Amino acid sequence: MVVVFTKFPINPDHKEDFANYAKESFGEKGLTEQEGFIRMELLKPQDFPPGHKNNTFIIATYWQSKEAFMKYTQSEAFRKAHENLPPREWFAGQPTVEVYEVIKEKTK
């Protein structure tokens, strides 16, 4: 299994705008129908430790394999998911994508 983290550094003035946009839009254009897709989580930043400002939202998607994720990146669902993006002024930097292989998992 792989986990893909897409990180969005957001201008502090637009945190709530982005949160609302992300809740309404992310994962709504065919993601769940993709072969190998397991789940998606949208993570809203929290300030910690006190005094430290965190403005990076993260979308975590879980896939059966890296190949399944790569296939998704070439799909019509992926293309549609990346249309009509939020305004550039909402961003404090360029989004990044990180892919990790799960090598140990524990659940309650």
MARBA-3410 file (N, C-alpha, C, O; in Angstrom, 1 decimal):
108
0.9,-1.2,0.0,0.0,0.0,0.0,0.9,1.2,0.0,1.9,1.2,0.6 ~ 0.5,2.3,-0.7,1.2,3.5,-0.7,0.2,4.6,-0.2,-1.0,4.6,-0.4 ~ 0.8,5.7,0.4,0.1,6.9,0.8,0.7,8.0,0.0,1.9,8.2,0.0 ~ -0.2,8.8,-0.6,0.3,10.0,-1.3,-0.2,11.2,-0.6,-1.4,11.4,-0.3 ~ 0.8,12.1,-0.2,0.5,13.3,0.5,0.6,14.5,-0.5,1.7,14.7,-1.1
-0.4,15.2,-0.8,-0.4,16.4,-1.6,-0.5,17.5,-0.6,-1.5,17.7,0.1 ~ 0.6,18.4,-0.5,0.6,19.4,0.5,0.4,20.8,-0.2,1.0,21.1,-1.2 ~ -0.5,21.6,0.4,-0.9,22.9,-0.1,-0.5,24.0,0.9,-1.2,24.1,1.9 ~ 0.5,24.7,0.7,0.8,25.9,1.5,-0.2,27.0,1.2,-0.2,27.5,0.1 ~ -1.0,27.4,2.2,-2.0,28.4,1.9,-1.8,29.7,2.6,-1.3,29.7,3.8
-2.1,30.8,1.9,-2.0,32.1,2.5,-2.9,32.2,3.7,-4.1,31.8,3.6 ~ -2.4,32.6,4.9,-3.2,32.6,6.1,-4.6,33.3,5.9,-5.5,33.0,6.6 ~ -4.6,34.3,5.1,-5.8,35.1,4.8,-6.9,34.2,4.1,-8.1,34.6,4.1 ~ -6.5,33.1,3.5,-7.4,32.3,2.8,-7.6,30.9,3.3,-8.0,30.0,2.6 ~ -7.2,30.6,4.5,-7.3,29.3,5.1,-8.7,28.8,5.1,-9.0,27.6,4.7
-9.7,29.6,5.5,-11.1,29.1,5.5,-11.7,29.0,4.1,-12.4,28.1,3.9 ~ -11.3,29.9,3.2,-11.7,29.8,1.8,-11.2,28.4,1.3,-12.0,27.7,0.6 ~ -10.0,28.1,1.5,-9.4,26.9,0.9,-10.1,25.7,1.6,-10.4,24.7,0.9 ~ -10.3,25.7,2.9,-10.9,24.6,3.7,-12.3,24.3,3.1,-12.6,23.2,2.8 ~ -13.1,25.4,2.8,-14.4,25.2,2.3,-14.3,24.6,0.9,-15.1,23.7,0.5
-13.4,25.2,0.0,-13.3,24.7,-1.3,-12.9,23.2,-1.3,-13.4,22.4,-2.1 ~ -11.9,22.9,-0.5,-11.4,21.5,-0.5,-12.5,20.5,0.0,-12.6,19.4,-0.6 ~ -13.2,20.9,1.0,-14.3,20.0,1.5,-15.3,19.8,0.4,-15.8,18.6,0.3 ~ -15.6,20.8,-0.3,-16.6,20.6,-1.4,-16.1,19.9,-2.6,-16.9,19.3,-3.3 ~ -14.9,20.1,-3.0,-14.3,19.7,-4.3,-13.5,18.4,-4.3,-13.6,17.6,-5.2
-12.6,18.3,-3.3,-11.6,17.2,-3.4,-12.3,15.9,-3.2,-13.0,15.6,-2.3 ~ -11.9,15.0,-4.1,-12.4,13.6,-4.1,-13.8,13.5,-4.7,-14.4,12.4,-4.6 ~ -14.3,14.5,-5.3,-15.7,14.5,-5.9,-15.8,14.3,-7.4,-16.9,14.4,-7.9 ~ -14.7,14.0,-8.0,-14.8,13.9,-9.5,-14.3,12.5,-10.0,-13.5,12.4,-10.9 ~ -14.7,11.4,-9.3,-14.4,10.1,-9.8,-13.3,9.4,-9.1,-12.9,8.3,-9.4
-12.7,10.0,-8.0,-11.6,9.4,-7.3,-12.0,8.0,-6.7,-11.2,7.1,-6.9 ~ -13.2,7.9,-6.1,-13.5,6.7,-5.4,-13.8,5.5,-6.4,-13.8,4.4,-5.9 ~ -14.0,5.8,-7.6,-14.2,4.7,-8.6,-12.9,4.2,-9.2,-12.9,3.3,-10.0 ~ -11.8,4.8,-8.9,-10.5,4.4,-9.4,-10.0,3.1,-8.9,-10.1,2.8,-7.7 ~ -9.6,2.2,-9.8,-9.0,0.9,-9.4,-7.8,1.1,-8.5,-6.9,1.9,-8.8
-7.8,0.4,-7.3,-6.7,0.5,-6.4,-6.9,1.6,-5.4,-6.1,1.7,-4.4 ~ -7.9,2.5,-5.5,-8.1,3.5,-4.5,-8.7,2.9,-3.2,-9.5,2.0,-3.3 ~ -8.1,3.3,-2.1,-8.6,2.8,-0.8,-9.4,3.9,0.0,-10.5,3.7,0.4 ~ -8.8,5.0,0.2,-9.5,6.1,0.9,-8.7,7.4,0.7,-7.6,7.5,0.3 ~ -9.4,8.5,1.1,-8.8,9.9,1.1,-9.1,10.5,2.4,-10.2,10.4,3.0
-8.2,11.3,2.9,-8.3,12.2,4.1,-7.9,13.6,3.7,-6.9,13.8,3.1 ~ -8.7,14.6,4.2,-8.3,16.0,4.0,-7.9,16.5,5.4,-8.7,16.4,6.3 ~ -6.7,16.9,5.5,-6.2,17.4,6.8,-6.0,18.9,6.8,-5.4,19.5,6.0 ~ -6.7,19.5,7.8,-6.6,20.9,8.0,-5.5,21.2,9.0,-5.4,20.6,10.1 ~ -4.6,22.2,8.7,-3.5,22.5,9.7,-4.0,23.0,11.0,-4.9,23.8,11.1
-3.2,22.7,12.0,-3.4,23.1,13.4,-2.1,23.8,13.8,-1.1,23.3,13.5 ~ -2.2,24.9,14.6,-1.1,25.5,15.1,-0.5,24.8,16.3,-1.2,24.6,17.3 ~ 0.7,24.3,16.2,1.4,23.6,17.3,2.9,23.6,17.0,3.3,23.4,15.9 ~ 3.7,23.8,18.0,3.4,24.2,19.4,2.8,25.6,19.4,2.8,26.3,18.3 ~ 2.3,26.1,20.5,1.8,27.4,20.6,2.7,28.5,20.0,3.9,28.5,20.3
2.2,29.4,19.2,3.0,30.4,18.6,3.5,30.0,17.2,3.9,30.9,16.4 ~ 3.4,28.7,16.9,3.9,28.3,15.5,2.7,28.2,14.6,1.7,27.5,14.9 ~ 2.7,29.0,13.5,1.6,29.0,12.6,1.8,27.9,11.5,2.9,27.8,10.8 ~ 0.8,27.1,11.3,0.8,26.0,10.3,-0.2,26.3,9.3,-1.4,26.4,9.7 ~ 0.1,26.5,8.0,-0.8,26.9,7.0,-0.8,25.9,5.9,-1.2,26.2,4.7
-0.3,24.6,6.1,-0.2,23.6,5.1,-1.3,22.6,5.2,-1.4,21.8,6.2 ~ -2.3,22.6,4.2,-3.3,21.6,4.2,-2.7,20.4,3.5,-1.8,20.5,2.6 ~ -3.2,19.2,3.8,-2.7,18.0,3.2,-3.9,17.1,2.8,-4.8,16.9,3.5 ~ -3.8,16.6,1.6,-4.7,15.5,1.1,-3.9,14.2,1.1,-2.8,14.1,0.5 ~ -4.4,13.3,1.9,-3.7,12.0,1.9,-4.6,11.0,1.2,-5.8,10.8,1.6
-4.1,10.4,0.2,-4.8,9.3,-0.5,-4.1,8.0,-0.4,-2.8,8.0,-0.4 ~ -4.8,6.9,-0.2,-4.3,5.6,0.1,-4.6,4.7,-1.1,-5.8,4.7,-1.6 ~ -3.6,4.0,-1.6,-3.7,3.2,-2.8,-3.1,1.8,-2.6,-2.2,1.7,-1.8 ~ -3.7,0.8,-3.3,-3.2,-0.5,-3.2,-1.7,-0.6,-3.6,-1.0,-1.5,-3.1 ~ -1.4,0.2,-4.6,0.0,0.2,-5.1,0.4,1.5,-5.7,-0.5,2.3,-6.0
1.6,1.7,-5.9,2.1,2.9,-6.6,1.6,2.9,-8.1,1.3,4.0,-8.6 ~ 1.5,1.7,-8.7,1.0,1.6,-10.0,-0.4,2.1,-10.1,-0.8,2.7,-11.1 ~ -1.2,1.8,-9.1,-2.6,2.2,-9.1,-2.7,3.7,-9.1,-3.5,4.3,-9.8 ~ -1.9,4.3,-8.2,-1.8,5.8,-8.1,-1.4,6.4,-9.5,-2.0,7.3,-10.0 ~ -0.3,5.8,-10.1,0.2,6.4,-11.3,-0.9,6.3,-12.4,-1.0,7.1,-13.3
-1.7,5.2,-12.4,-2.7,5.0,-13.4,-3.8,6.1,-13.2,-4.3,6.6,-14.2 ~ -4.1,6.4,-12.0,-5.1,7.5,-11.7,-4.6,8.8,-12.2,-5.4,9.6,-12.8 ~ -3.3,9.1,-12.1,-2.7,10.4,-12.6,-2.9,10.5,-14.1,-2.7,11.6,-14.7 ~ -3.2,9.4,-14.8,-3.3,9.5,-16.3,-4.8,9.4,-16.7,-5.1,9.2,-17.9 ~ -5.7,9.4,-15.7,-7.1,9.2,-16.0,-7.9,10.5,-16.2,-7.4,11.6,-15.9
-9.1,10.3,-16.7,-10.0,11.4,-16.9,-10.4,12.0,-15.6,-10.6,13.2,-15.5 ~ -10.6,11.2,-14.6,-11.0,11.7,-13.3,-9.9,12.6,-12.7,-10.2,13.6,-12.1 ~ -8.6,12.3,-12.9,-7.5,13.1,-12.4,-7.6,14.5,-13.2,-7.4,15.5,-12.6 ~ -7.8,14.4,-14.5,-7.8,15.6,-15.3,-9.0,16.5,-14.8,-8.8,17.7,-14.6 ~ -10.1,16.0,-14.6,-11.3,16.7,-14.1,-11.0,17.3,-12.7,-11.5,18.4,-12.4
-10.3,16.5,-11.9,-10.1,17.0,-10.5,-9.2,18.2,-10.5,-9.1,19.0,-9.5 ~ -8.4,18.4,-11.6,-7.5,19.5,-11.6,-7.9,20.7,-12.5,-7.1,21.6,-12.8 ~ -9.2,20.7,-12.8,-9.8,21.8,-13.5,-10.3,22.8,-12.5,-10.6,22.4,-11.3 ~ -10.5,24.1,-12.9,-11.1,25.1,-12.0,-10.4,25.1,-10.6,-11.1,25.0,-9.6 ~ -9.1,25.3,-10.6,-8.4,25.4,-9.3,-8.7,26.7,-8.6,-9.1,27.6,-9.2
-8.4,26.7,-7.3,-8.6,28.0,-6.5,-7.7,29.1,-7.1,-6.7,28.8,-7.8 ~ -8.0,30.3,-6.7,-7.2,31.4,-7.2,-5.7,31.3,-6.7,-5.5,30.9,-5.6 ~ -4.8,31.8,-7.5,-3.4,31.7,-7.1,-3.1,32.5,-5.8,-2.2,32.1,-5.1 ~ -3.8,33.6,-5.5,-3.5,34.3,-4.3,-3.9,33.6,-3.0,-3.5,34.0,-1.9 ~ -4.6,32.5,-3.1,-4.9,31.6,-2.0,-3.6,30.9,-1.5,-3.5,30.5,-0.4
-2.7,30.7,-2.4,-1.5,29.9,-2.2,-0.3,30.7,-1.7,0.0,31.8,-2.2 ~ 0.4,30.1,-0.7,1.6,30.8,-0.2,2.9,30.1,-0.8,4.0,30.5,-0.5 ~ 2.7,29.2,-1.6,3.8,28.5,-2.3,3.2,27.4,-3.2,2.0,27.3,-3.4 ~ 4.1,26.7,-3.8,3.7,25.6,-4.8,3.3,24.4,-4.1,4.0,23.9,-3.2 ~ 2.2,23.7,-4.4,1.8,22.4,-3.9,2.9,21.4,-4.2,3.6,21.5,-5.2
3.1,20.4,-3.3,4.0,19.3,-3.5,3.3,18.0,-3.3,2.3,17.9,-2.7 ~ 3.9,17.0,-3.9,3.4,15.6,-3.8,4.5,14.7,-3.3,5.6,14.8,-3.8 ~ 4.2,13.9,-2.3,5.1,13.0,-1.7,4.4,11.6,-1.7,3.3,11.5,-1.3 ~ 5.1,10.6,-2.1,4.6,9.2,-2.1,5.4,8.3,-1.1,6.6,8.3,-1.2 ~ 4.7,7.6,-0.3,5.3,6.7,0.7,4.7,5.3,0.6,3.5,5.2,0.4
5.6,4.4,0.8,5.1,3.0,1.0,4.9,2.7,2.4,5.7,3.0,3.3 ~ 3.8,2.1,2.7,3.5,1.6,4.1,4.3,0.4,4.4,4.1,-0.6,3.7 ~ 5.2,0.4,5.4,6.0,-0.7,5.7,5.5,-1.4,7.1,6.0,-2.4,7.4 ~ 4.7,-0.7,7.8,4.1,-1.2,9.0,2.8,-0.5,9.3,2.7,0.7,9.1 ~ 1.8,-1.2,9.8,0.5,-0.6,10.1,0.0,-1.3,11.3,0.1,-2.5,11.5
-0.5,-0.4,12.2,-1.2,-0.9,13.4,-2.5,-0.2,13.5,-2.6,1.0,13.3 ~ -3.5,-0.9,13.9,-4.8,-0.3,14.2,-5.3,-0.8,15.6,-4.8,-1.8,16.1 ~ -6.2,0.0,16.1,-6.8,-0.4,17.4,-7.6,-1.6,17.3,-8.2,-2.1,18.3
END
